[in-house]
Amino acid sequence: MKILVMKFGGTSVADLDRIRKVASIIENEYKNFKVIVVLSAMAGVTDNLQKLIDEVNYTNSPETDMVITSGEQVSVALLSMILNKKNIKSNPMLGWQIPIITDNSYGKAKILNILDKEIKKNLKEFDVVVVAGFQGISLEGKIASLGRGGSDTSAVAIAIALKAKRCDIYTDVEGVYSIDPKIDNSAIKIDKISYEEMLEMSSLGSRILQTRSVELAMKNNVNLQVLSSIVNSKGTMLVNEEKLIEKEIISGISYSKNESKITISGVPDQPGISATIFGILSKNNINVDMIVQNISQDGISANMTFTVQSNEVGIAMNLLEKSKLEINYKSITSDSNVAKVSVIGMGMKSQSGVAQKMFQTLADNKINILAISTSEIKISVLIEQKYTEKAIKSLHKEYKLSNKILN
């Protein structure tokens, strides 16, 4: 079977009119492919479900995942109904019905396996199989969610399991841009982008694709395309680095306001202390990003600053405060009024001066840098959140991203 996986996000299925539009897009494809459609919940539904969980004040568990994944049940059923009314034979399936098997990390479970027997049986009987994204069934036999944006990962994983010809990710934008077009209308759509660049953009704040979905696509060389469900236009293709004829020095600028800075002061300057601090966080599935360590004023102890996601800063602070005697620090503070701004591009591997230009641009705009992290193809800085828009606009202009077509 020639299989096409099509994933539609929450804004693409926000209401019945949008769902009917999705059905029309599928109608243009199903005669050439056996189609698997992966859906998110309708826009805003997951946020409202999360608010209910927050009111109960319950930690990630099978119960919370049962609540948070219920929105997808509605969207897949509605789309299947609309397709069947168009005489396109359709059947909706939830994650546990396939099944998509995950580990027991409720709230951000990882996919361990996808058993394809049942979905292949459905593909032979129906024109379209509509699958609920964002969910699977844990090793304990409980519903498990894949974390926010997890429908992207569902779609890519299904494309891999069924050896799909292509995986199309439909969003409310026309592809991947050099900068968020809602902030700067001079943003340029990128026709082709490497998996590596997209991975950096996703991990650094771009909300186009979930990071884990890009990692999966890169490892398995999935033909992945990002395009709009609202406007009929060419999207952005993710490709291997060698397929990029000319590598841009800087392809895009990303930002994230979902960052919080934690500073631990008066830490003993001795081997193993960093391992202790980050081991405590790692055991509780808290990811640490930017790290800065320096000697304190007394010349004996050290100060350590690092960032975590803002929705995890409370948990991280609580864990570290409980471990004060073990770490033996003097004080600990947190700051959520920060943002991470990053420049990304494959051309950094062979070009010098990118960092200097970034730092000078921020200095010229009187924006102080709080922390720095780098890789071969990105430079990230932590700044005060109030300067985010000013920083990304000035960098976009400085690197002249609005004056050329990126492909």
C-alpha positions as CSV (number, residue, x, y, z in Angstrom):
1,M,0.0,0.0,0.0
2,K,1.1,3.5,-0.8
3,I,0.5,5.4,2.5
4,L,0.3,9.1,3.2
5,V,0.2,10.3,6.8
6,M,-1.4,13.7,7.3
7,K,-1.4,15.5,10.7
8,F,-3.6,18.4,11.5
9,G,-3.1,20.6,14.6
10,G,-5.6,22.2,16.9
11,T,-6.0,25.4,14.9
12,S,-6.7,23.3,11.8
13,V,-9.6,21.5,13.6
14,A,-10.7,24.5,15.7
15,D,-14.4,24.3,14.7
16,L,-16.6,22.4,12.3
17,D,-15.9,24.7,9.4
18,R,-12.1,24.1,9.8
19,I,-12.8,20.3,10.1
20,R,-14.8,20.4,6.9
21,K,-11.8,22.2,5.3
22,V,-9.6,19.4,6.5
23,A,-12.0,16.8,5.0
24,S,-11.7,18.6,1.6
25,I,-7.9,18.5,1.8
26,I,-8.1,14.7,2.5
27,E,-10.5,14.3,-0.4
28,N,-7.8,15.6,-2.8
29,E,-5.4,12.9,-1.6
30,Y,-7.3,9.7,-0.7
31,K,-7.7,8.4,-4.3
32,N,-3.9,8.3,-4.7
33,F,-3.0,7.0,-1.3
34,K,-4.2,5.0,1.7
35,V,-4.5,7.9,4.1
36,I,-3.8,7.9,7.8
37,V,-4.9,11.2,9.4
38,V,-3.5,12.1,12.9
39,L,-5.4,14.8,14.8
40,S,-4.9,17.1,17.7
41,A,-7.8,18.2,19.9
42,M,-9.7,21.3,18.8
43,A,-7.9,24.6,19.6
44,G,-8.2,25.5,23.2
45,V,-9.6,22.2,24.4
46,T,-6.4,20.8,25.8
47,D,-5.7,24.1,27.6
48,N,-9.1,24.0,29.2
49,L,-8.6,20.4,30.3
50,Q,-5.2,21.3,31.8
51,K,-6.9,24.1,33.8
52,L,-9.2,21.5,35.3
53,I,-6.3,19.3,36.3
54,D,-4.5,22.3,37.7
55,E,-7.5,23.2,39.9
56,V,-7.5,19.6,41.3
57,N,-3.7,20.1,41.8
58,Y,-2.8,16.6,40.8
59,T,0.6,15.4,39.5
60,N,1.1,13.6,36.2
61,S,-0.6,10.2,36.4
62,P,-2.9,7.8,34.5
63,E,-5.8,9.9,35.7
64,T,-4.4,13.2,34.5
65,D,-3.5,11.7,31.1
66,M,-7.0,10.2,30.8
67,V,-8.4,13.8,31.1
68,I,-5.8,15.6,28.9
69,T,-6.1,13.2,26.0
70,S,-9.9,13.2,25.9
71,G,-10.1,16.2,23.5
72,E,-8.6,14.1,20.6
73,Q,-11.5,11.7,20.9
74,V,-13.9,14.4,19.9
75,S,-11.9,15.7,16.9
76,V,-11.3,12.3,15.3
77,A,-14.9,11.2,15.6
78,L,-16.2,14.5,14.1
79,L,-13.8,14.3,11.1
80,S,-14.6,10.6,10.5
81,M,-18.3,11.5,10.5
82,I,-17.8,14.3,8.0
83,L,-15.7,12.1,5.7
84,N,-18.3,9.3,5.8
85,K,-20.9,11.8,4.8
86,K,-18.7,12.6,1.8
87,N,-18.8,8.8,1.0
88,I,-15.1,8.6,1.9
89,K,-15.0,5.4,4.0
90,S,-13.4,6.4,7.3
91,N,-12.8,4.9,10.7
92,P,-11.6,6.7,13.9
93,M,-9.0,5.0,16.2
94,L,-7.7,6.0,19.6
95,G,-4.1,5.4,20.6
96,W,-4.9,2.3,22.7
97,Q,-6.9,0.7,19.9
98,I,-3.9,0.7,17.5
99,P,-2.0,0.2,20.0
100,I,0.7,2.8,20.3
101,I,2.7,1.4,23.2
102,T,4.5,3.9,25.5
103,D,6.6,3.8,28.7
104,N,5.0,4.8,32.0
105,S,6.2,8.5,32.0
106,Y,2.8,10.0,32.3
107,G,2.6,13.5,31.0
108,K,5.4,13.1,28.5
109,A,5.5,9.4,27.7
110,K,7.9,8.0,25.0
111,I,6.7,5.7,22.3
112,L,8.2,2.2,22.6
113,N,6.4,0.4,19.8
114,I,3.5,0.6,17.4
115,L,1.8,-2.7,16.5
116,D,0.6,-2.3,12.9
117,K,-1.6,-5.3,12.5
118,E,-4.9,-3.6,13.4
119,I,-4.2,-0.3,11.5
120,K,-3.2,-2.3,8.4
121,K,-6.5,-4.2,8.7
122,N,-8.3,-0.9,8.9
123,L,-6.5,0.5,5.8
124,K,-7.6,-2.4,3.7
125,E,-11.3,-1.9,4.8
126,F,-11.4,1.9,4.8
127,D,-10.1,4.8,2.6
128,V,-9.0,6.9,5.6
129,V,-8.1,5.9,9.1
130,V,-8.3,8.9,11.5
131,V,-6.0,8.5,14.5
132,A,-6.0,10.4,17.8
133,G,-2.6,12.0,18.2
134,F,-0.8,12.8,21.5
135,Q,-1.7,9.5,23.1
136,G,-0.8,5.8,23.6
137,I,-1.2,3.0,26.1
138,S,1.5,2.5,28.7
139,L,3.2,-0.7,29.8
140,E,0.7,-0.7,32.7
141,G,-2.2,-0.7,30.3
142,K,-3.2,2.9,31.1
143,I,-3.8,5.8,28.7
144,A,-0.6,7.9,28.4
145,S,0.0,11.3,26.8
146,L,3.1,12.2,24.8
147,G,3.5,15.8,26.1
148,R,2.4,19.0,24.5
149,G,2.7,18.9,20.7
150,G,2.8,15.1,20.9
151,S,0.5,14.7,17.9
152,D,3.5,15.6,15.7
153,T,5.4,12.7,17.3
154,S,2.4,10.4,16.8
155,A,2.3,11.2,13.1
156,V,6.0,10.7,12.5
157,A,6.1,7.5,14.5
158,I,3.1,6.1,12.5
159,A,4.8,7.1,9.2
160,I,7.9,5.2,10.3
161,A,6.0,2.1,11.5
162,L,4.0,1.8,8.3
163,K,6.8,2.9,5.9
164,A,4.7,5.8,4.6
165,K,5.7,7.6,1.4
166,R,5.4,11.0,3.1
167,C,4.3,12.7,6.3
168,D,2.6,16.1,6.0
169,I,2.2,18.3,9.0
170,Y,-0.5,20.8,8.5
171,T,-0.5,24.0,10.7
172,D,-2.0,27.5,10.6
173,V,1.2,28.9,8.9
174,E,2.5,28.2,5.4
175,G,5.7,26.6,6.5
176,V,8.9,27.3,8.4
177,Y,9.9,31.0,8.5
178,S,13.1,32.9,9.2
179,I,11.4,34.5,12.2
180,D,7.9,34.4,13.7
181,P,5.8,36.2,11.1
182,K,3.4,37.4,13.8
183,I,6.3,39.5,15.2
184,D,8.0,40.6,12.0
185,N,6.2,40.7,8.7
186,S,9.4,40.7,6.8
187,A,9.8,37.0,7.7
188,I,10.8,34.8,4.8
189,K,9.4,31.3,4.3
190,I,12.1,28.7,3.9
191,D,11.5,26.2,1.1
192,K,13.9,23.6,2.4
193,I,15.5,23.2,5.8
194,S,17.8,20.6,7.2
195,Y,16.6,18.2,9.9
196,E,19.4,19.6,12.1
197,E,18.3,23.2,11.7
198,M,14.7,22.3,12.3
199,L,15.7,20.3,15.4
200,E,17.5,23.3,16.8
201,M,14.6,25.7,16.0
202,S,12.1,23.3,17.6
203,S,14.2,22.9,20.8
204,L,14.8,26.6,21.0
205,G,11.2,27.8,21.0
206,S,9.8,27.4,17.4
207,R,6.3,26.0,17.9
208,I,6.1,24.6,14.3
209,L,7.1,21.0,15.2
210,Q,7.6,19.2,18.4
211,T,11.3,18.5,19.0
212,R,10.9,14.7,19.4
213,S,9.1,14.5,16.1
214,V,12.0,16.1,14.3
215,E,14.5,13.8,16.0
216,L,12.4,10.7,14.9
217,A,12.2,12.0,11.3
218,M,15.9,12.7,11.2
219,K,16.9,9.3,12.5
220,N,14.6,7.5,10.1
221,N,14.9,9.8,7.1
222,V,11.2,10.5,6.9
223,N,9.9,12.6,4.0
224,L,8.4,15.4,6.2
225,Q,6.7,18.5,5.0
226,V,5.2,21.4,6.9
227,L,2.4,23.3,5.2
228,S,-0.9,25.2,5.8
229,S,-4.3,23.8,6.2
230,I,-5.8,27.2,5.6
231,V,-3.9,28.5,2.6
232,N,-3.2,26.3,-0.5
233,S,0.5,26.9,-1.0
234,K,3.8,25.1,-1.1
235,G,5.2,24.3,2.3
236,T,8.7,23.6,3.8
237,M,10.4,20.3,3.2
238,L,12.8,18.8,5.8
239,V,15.8,17.3,4.1
240,N,19.3,15.9,4.8
241,E,22.0,18.5,5.1
242,E,23.7,17.2,1.8
243,K,20.6,18.0,-0.2
244,L,20.9,21.7,0.6
245,I,22.8,23.2,-2.4
246,E,23.8,26.3,-0.6
247,K,23.9,26.4,3.2
248,E,22.8,29.7,4.7
249,I,25.0,31.1,7.4
250,I,21.9,31.9,9.4
251,S,18.6,30.4,8.3
252,G,16.4,31.6,11.1
253,I,15.9,33.1,14.6
254,S,13.9,31.4,17.3
255,Y,12.9,32.5,20.8
256,S,11.3,31.0,23.9
257,K,9.6,32.8,26.8
258,N,9.0,29.5,28.5
259,E,12.3,29.8,30.3
260,S,13.1,30.3,34.0
261,K,16.5,30.9,35.5
262,I,17.6,29.3,38.7
263,T,20.7,30.5,40.5
264,I,22.3,28.5,43.4
265,S,24.8,30.6,45.3
266,G,27.6,29.5,47.6
267,V,28.0,26.0,46.2
268,P,31.1,24.1,47.3
269,D,33.7,24.3,44.6
270,Q,34.5,20.6,44.5
271,P,34.3,17.6,42.1
272,G,30.9,16.0,41.9
273,I,28.7,18.9,43.0
274,S,27.3,19.5,39.5
275,A,26.5,15.8,39.1
276,T,24.6,16.0,42.4
277,I,22.5,19.0,41.5
278,F,21.6,17.9,38.0
279,G,21.2,14.3,39.1
280,I,18.4,15.4,41.4
281,L,16.7,17.2,38.5
282,S,17.3,14.4,36.0
283,K,15.7,11.7,38.3
284,N,12.5,13.8,38.2
285,N,12.5,14.2,34.4
286,I,13.4,18.0,34.5
287,N,15.5,19.1,31.6
288,V,18.2,21.7,32.2
289,D,19.3,23.9,29.3
290,M,21.8,26.7,29.7
291,I,24.4,26.4,32.4
292,V,26.8,29.0,33.8
293,Q,29.2,28.4,36.7
294,N,31.6,31.0,38.2
295,I,33.6,31.5,41.4
296,S,31.8,33.5,44.0
297,Q,33.3,36.7,45.6
298,D,34.8,34.7,48.5
299,G,37.0,32.8,46.0
300,I,36.2,29.5,47.7
301,S,32.6,28.6,46.7
302,A,30.9,28.8,43.3
303,N,27.7,30.2,41.9
304,M,25.7,28.1,39.4
305,T,23.0,29.4,37.1
306,F,20.9,27.3,34.7
307,T,17.6,27.4,33.0
308,V,14.6,25.1,33.0
309,Q,11.1,25.3,31.4
310,S,8.9,27.8,33.3
311,N,6.2,25.1,33.9
312,E,8.8,23.1,35.8
313,V,10.6,25.8,37.8
314,G,8.3,25.3,40.9
315,I,9.0,21.6,41.0
316,A,12.8,22.2,40.4
317,M,13.0,24.8,43.2
318,N,11.1,22.5,45.6
319,L,13.5,19.6,44.9
320,L,16.6,21.7,45.3
321,E,15.3,23.3,48.5
322,K,14.7,19.9,50.0
323,S,18.2,18.9,49.0
324,K,19.9,21.9,50.6
325,L,21.9,19.8,53.1
326,E,23.0,17.4,50.4
327,I,24.2,20.2,48.1
328,N,25.4,22.5,50.9
329,Y,24.6,25.8,49.2
330,K,24.0,29.2,50.8
331,S,21.0,30.4,48.8
332,I,18.8,29.7,45.8
333,T,16.7,32.1,43.7
334,S,14.6,31.9,40.5
335,D,13.6,34.3,37.8
336,S,10.9,33.7,35.2
337,N,11.2,37.1,33.5
338,V,13.7,35.9,31.0
339,A,13.7,34.6,27.4
340,K,16.0,32.6,25.2
341,V,16.9,34.0,21.8
342,S,18.8,31.9,19.3
343,V,20.3,32.2,15.8
344,I,20.4,29.0,13.8
345,G,22.2,28.1,10.5
346,M,24.2,25.2,8.9
347,G,26.7,27.8,7.5
348,M,28.0,28.5,11.0
349,K,30.1,25.4,10.6
350,S,32.3,27.1,8.1
351,Q,31.9,30.8,8.8
352,S,33.4,32.9,11.6
353,G,32.1,36.1,13.2
354,V,28.5,35.0,13.7
355,A,28.7,35.2,17.5
356,Q,30.5,38.5,17.4
357,K,27.8,40.0,15.2
358,M,25.1,38.7,17.5
359,F,26.7,40.0,20.7
360,Q,27.4,43.4,19.1
361,T,23.9,43.8,17.8
362,L,22.5,43.1,21.3
363,A,25.0,45.5,22.8
364,D,24.1,48.2,20.4
365,N,20.5,47.8,21.5
366,K,21.5,47.9,25.2
367,I,20.4,44.3,25.8
368,N,22.4,42.5,28.5
369,I,23.3,38.8,28.0
370,L,22.6,36.7,31.1
371,A,23.9,33.3,29.8
372,I,25.2,31.8,26.5
373,S,25.1,28.3,25.0
374,T,26.3,27.1,21.6
375,S,26.4,24.2,19.2
376,E,27.9,23.8,15.7
377,I,24.8,25.4,14.2
378,K,23.3,27.6,16.8
379,I,24.0,30.3,19.4
380,S,21.6,31.0,22.2
381,V,21.5,33.8,24.7
382,L,19.4,34.4,27.7
383,I,18.1,38.0,28.1
384,E,15.4,39.9,30.1
385,Q,12.0,38.9,28.7
386,K,10.9,42.5,28.0
387,Y,13.6,42.8,25.3
388,T,12.6,39.7,23.4
389,E,10.9,41.3,20.4
390,K,13.5,44.1,20.2
391,A,16.3,41.4,20.1
392,I,14.8,39.1,17.5
393,K,13.8,42.0,15.2
394,S,17.3,43.6,15.4
395,L,19.0,40.3,14.8
396,H,16.7,39.4,11.8
397,K,17.6,42.8,10.3
398,E,21.4,42.5,11.1
399,Y,21.7,39.1,9.4
400,K,19.7,40.4,6.4
401,L,17.3,37.5,6.5
402,S,14.4,39.6,5.1
403,N,16.4,40.6,2.0
404,K,16.8,37.1,0.4
405,I,15.0,33.9,-0.4
406,L,16.1,31.0,1.8
407,N,16.1,27.6,0.1
